[in-house]
Amino acid sequence: MTASRWDVIGIGESSVDEVYRLPGAPGPNAKLRISSRQIRYGGQVATTLATCASLGLRAAFLGTAGDDDHAYGLCQALEHRGVDTTLLVRRPAQHRHAIVLVNEHTGDRTVLWERDDRLSLAADEVPRAMIESARLLHVDDVDVDAAVVAAGIARQAEIPVTSDIDHVSDRTRALIAAVSVPIFAEHIPSRLTGESDPERALRRIRNRHEGMLCVTLGARGAMLLDGNQLYRVPAPSVHAVDATGAGDVFRGAFICALLRGDSPVDILRFANAAAAFSCTREGALDSVPSKQEVEEFLHR
């Protein structure tokens, strides 16, 4: 059997973030003095891949990138963290960017984003050979049609597929069916099922999906349904500086633990620890911990 070229390939979002730290939460008619302003790099799949690379996996980013200076800066930041960006295709457009408002007291954030349609990855642009050269595929719900096709290729090759699903559209159910391990943002299972309780919501989704089902619960940790067995692991308590990218770091650590064959509880413990640790740092890519940092944090 030919050795895999990469441990994980990711298809989905990357972003240039203009981060404003504020002394409180923006509200109706609020006027808040900006404490600091920085340009940082992130995005759902980009941050997940950076986490995978930081934890020792061979990670590659497949998709599109703009042709502006910020896009080049993003690629350099990813490469510096060990992510292969040679599979990214340049498009004549400004790269996806976001304004991120961070409450410096709680770490909570508000994200305002914009993405040029020319950055979309079409389903017929997904390279089968590249997908089949990985041990695992990770997708999000940004270019859903491309993600569904890529997941289908991976599943045919018996390659596991994880996901980052954080909004509901008319293609969400097709994406869930295509991946082998859906990982949901906290609000998604209830939106899909009408069940406010996350356990009941996951069990409803179980009727349509036989794989492991995971939902992140923010500061409360995460929940995973494996068969009919439910696992719930609380998150470590930290002083949160910035929660940007924490869910993406969770997914990267989840992938690492999954590929090394950890038990469901240990997968959640490791992923929770990585995500919690990331909240003690500012930014998305800049908050990604090393394997040593996560292990030390787990055993503190």
Sequence and secondary structure as in RCSB ss.txt:
>XXXX:A:sequence
MTASRWDVIGIGESSVDEVYRLPGAPGPNAKLRISSRQIRYGGQVATTLATCASLGLRAAFLGTAGDDDHAYGLC
QALEHRGVDTTLLVRRPAQHRHAIVLVNEHTGDRTVLWERDDRLSLAADEVPRAMIESARLLHVDDVDVDAAVVA
AGIARQAEIPVTSDIDHVSDRTRALIAAVSVPIFAEHIPSRLTGESDPERALRRIRNRHEGMLCVTLGARGAMLL
DGNQLYRVPAPSVHAVDATGAGDVFRGAFICALLRGDSPVDILRFANAAAAFSCTREGALDSVPSKQEVEEFLHR
>XXXX:A:secstr
    SEEEEEES  EEEEEEEESS   TT      EEEEEEE HHHHHHHHHHHTT  EEEEEEE SSHHHHHHH
HHHHHTTEE TTEEE SS   EEEEEEETTT  EEEEEE  GGG   GGG  HHHHTTEEEEEEESSSHHHHHHH
HHHHHHTT  EEEEB S  TTHHHHHHH SB EE TTHHHHHHS SSHHHHHHHHHTT  S EEEE GGG EEEE
ETTEEEEE       S  TTHHHHHHHHHHHHHHTT  HHHHHHHHHHHHHHHTTSSSSGGG   HHHHHHHHT 
